[in-house]
């Protein structure tokens, strides 16, 4: 099983300059763990000390935010498209 992961430009250094990666994982948490194995520092970037997503990190599966699915436990299927974004605001 493989899913496509898109990473925002500010984080492309963490993943060797790639922006789109084919990865494996049964859930979002497992997918991030697998991403960490090939690119150390990813977990530190997306997770807070409690092991939850940092508040400014948003993850979407097939255009649906995981906060409205099953969070980090969201199950992935072959061919799913996962997008990890950095939510920023200004004022």
For each residue, the residues with C-beta under 8 A, 3 or more apart:
1: 24 26 76 77 78
2: 22 23 24 78 79
3: 22 23 24 25 31 76 77 78 79 80 81 82
4: 20 21 22 23 79 80 81 82
5: 20 21 22 23 31 35 82 83 84
6: 19 20 81 82 83 84
7: 11 12 14 15 18 19 20 21 84
8: 11 12 84 85 86
9: 12 19
10: 86
11: 7 8 14 15 42 45 84 86
12: 7 8 9 15 17 18 19
13: 17
14: 7 11 39 41 42 45
15: 7 11 12 18 19 21 35 38 39 42
16: 39
17: 12 13
18: 7 12 15 21
19: 6 7 9 12 15
20: 4 5 6 7
21: 4 5 7 15 18 35
22: 2 3 4 5
23: 2 3 4 5 31 34 35
24: 1 2 3 31 34
25: 3 28 29 30 31 32 33 34 76
26: 1 30 75 76
27: 30 31 72 73 74 75 76
28: 25 31 32 59 61 66 71 72 73 74 76 82
29: 25 32 33 72 73
30: 25 26 27 33 34
31: 3 5 23 24 25 27 28 34 35 76 82
32: 25 28 29 35 36 42 43 46 47 72
33: 25 29 30 36 37 43
34: 23 24 25 30 31 37 38
35: 5 15 21 23 31 32 38 39 42
36: 32 33 39 40 41 42 43
37: 33 34
38: 15 34 35
39: 14 15 16 35 36 42
40: 36
41: 14 36 44 45
42: 11 14 15 32 35 36 39 45 46
43: 32 33 36 46 47
44: 41 47
45: 11 14 41 42 54 57
46: 32 42 43 53 54 57 84
47: 32 43 44 51 52 53 54
48: 51 52 53 54 55
49:
50:
51: 47 48
52: 47 48 72
53: 46 47 48 57 58 59 72
54: 45 46 47 48 57
55: 48
56: 86 87 88
57: 45 46 53 54 84 85 86 87
58: 53 65 67 84 85 86 87
59: 28 53 65 66 82 83 84 85
60: 63 64 65 66 82 83 85
61: 28 64 66 69 74 76 80 81 82
62: 80 81
63: 60 81
64: 60 61 68 69
65: 58 59 60 68 69
66: 28 59 60 61 69 70 71 72 74
67: 58 71
68: 64 65
69: 61 64 65 66 74
70: 66 73 74 75
71: 28 66 67 74
72: 27 28 29 32 52 53 66
73: 27 28 29 70
74: 27 28 61 66 69 70 71
75: 26 27 70
76: 1 3 25 26 27 28 31 61 80 82
77: 1 3 80
78: 1 2 3
79: 2 3 4
80: 3 4 61 62 76 77
81: 3 4 6 61 62 63
82: 3 4 5 6 28 31 59 60 61 76
83: 5 6 59 60
84: 5 6 7 8 11 46 57 58 59
85: 8 57 58 59 60
86: 8 10 11 56 57 58
87: 56 57 58
88: 56
89:
90:
91:
